[in-house]
Amino acid sequence: MVEHFCSEAQTTGCDVVAALASYTQIVAKYPGMRRTRTRFSDGDFCGCNLFAFLTPKGRAAADFWRRVENERKRPAKMLSELGWRVVLRYLLGRLS
């Protein structure tokens, strides 16, 4: 699974790739296991804790995400890091 993720990530042309799994498939495969569900416009997903930082620009994304996570106890500051437009799209179910 990890090898597949790595080889596929390299073909995307993206700076950063994050692995997600279908929430429905995870629940079917592992019933009773608690998982965080993130709702996007194209379905519900669970994070897999697999990330590929493929370019120098992509590696800078890790620093950005650390800043966001450091503000999790201060929602207004966290929202300002993410940007209101992205947060609004997520809340309206329009972020894919």
Backbone torsions as a table, in degrees:
resi	resn	phi	psi	omega
1	MET	NA	-43.7	-179.9
2	VAL	-67.5	-42.4	177.8
3	GLU	-61.2	-41.4	178.7
4	HIS	-62.1	-46.4	178.8
5	PHE	-57.6	-48.2	-177.5
6	CYS	-62.5	-44.7	-178.7
7	SER	-68.0	-38.9	178.4
8	GLU	-69.1	-38.6	179.8
9	ALA	-59.0	-39.1	-178.2
10	GLN	-66.6	-20.3	-178.3
11	THR	-91.1	-5.1	-172.6
12	THR	-78.4	-28.2	-173.8
13	GLY	77.3	10.8	-179.1
14	CYS	-90.3	161.2	175.0
15	ASP	-77.7	-40.0	-178.5
16	VAL	-135.5	138.9	175.0
17	VAL	-128.4	132.5	177.0
18	ALA	-120.1	134.7	179.4
19	ALA	-83.9	134.9	174.6
20	LEU	-129.0	152.1	176.1
21	ALA	-124.3	146.9	177.8
22	SER	-60.9	127.5	179.5
23	TYR	-58.5	-41.7	-179.1
24	THR	-60.8	-43.8	179.6
25	GLN	-67.1	-38.5	179.3
26	ILE	-65.0	-44.8	-180.0
27	VAL	-63.7	-39.7	178.9
28	ALA	-65.5	-40.0	-177.2
29	LYS	-77.2	-34.8	-175.9
30	TYR	-129.0	70.3	-178.3
31	PRO	-63.3	142.4	178.6
32	GLY	84.6	-10.0	179.2
33	MET	-84.6	127.0	-179.9
34	ARG	-76.3	129.7	179.2
35	ARG	-135.7	146.6	174.5
36	THR	-80.3	130.4	179.6
37	ARG	-105.0	127.3	174.1
38	THR	-110.1	125.6	-175.4
39	ARG	-98.3	121.4	175.8
40	PHE	-116.8	170.7	-177.6
41	SER	-64.7	-24.6	-178.6
42	ASP	-104.3	16.5	174.8
43	GLY	138.2	176.7	177.9
44	ASP	-100.7	135.5	-174.5
45	PHE	-135.4	159.0	173.0
46	CYS	-116.7	142.0	175.0
47	GLY	-72.8	150.9	-178.1
48	CYS	-112.1	-1.6	-176.6
49	ASN	58.3	34.9	172.8
50	LEU	-120.5	121.7	-178.2
51	PHE	-133.7	141.6	174.3
52	ALA	-121.7	119.6	176.5
53	PHE	-103.3	101.8	-164.3
54	LEU	-97.8	-13.1	-178.8
55	THR	-139.3	165.4	174.6
56	PRO	-57.1	-39.3	177.1
57	LYS	-62.5	-38.9	178.3
58	GLY	-65.0	-39.7	179.1
59	ARG	-65.2	-28.8	175.9
60	ALA	-66.9	-24.1	178.4
61	ALA	-63.4	-31.1	177.8
62	ALA	-63.2	-40.1	177.2
63	ASP	-63.9	-42.6	177.5
64	PHE	-59.6	-47.6	-176.6
65	TRP	-65.7	-35.2	174.7
66	ARG	-59.8	-41.6	178.2
67	ARG	-62.5	-42.6	178.9
68	VAL	-61.8	-49.0	-178.9
69	GLU	-63.4	-34.2	178.7
70	ASN	-65.1	-20.7	-178.9
71	GLU	-98.6	10.8	-174.6
72	ARG	-61.2	-23.1	178.1
73	LYS	-85.7	-8.5	177.9
74	ARG	-124.9	85.1	-173.3
75	PRO	-54.4	-40.3	-178.4
76	ALA	-62.9	-41.7	178.8
77	LYS	-67.7	-41.3	178.3
78	MET	-62.0	-43.1	179.4
79	LEU	-63.5	-37.5	179.3
80	SER	-67.9	-32.5	176.0
81	GLU	-66.0	-43.1	-178.2
82	LEU	-74.6	-33.7	-175.7
83	GLY	98.9	130.8	-176.4
84	TRP	-62.4	-32.7	-178.6
85	ARG	-62.9	-45.5	179.3
86	VAL	-64.6	-44.3	-179.6
87	VAL	-63.3	-43.1	179.4
88	LEU	-63.5	-43.6	177.3
89	ARG	-59.8	-40.1	178.8
90	TYR	-64.7	-48.3	-178.5
91	LEU	-62.0	-32.2	179.2
92	LEU	-85.0	0.3	179.0
93	GLY	74.3	25.4	-177.5
94	ARG	-110.2	4.3	179.1
95	LEU	-91.4	125.7	-179.1
96	SER	-104.2	NA	NA
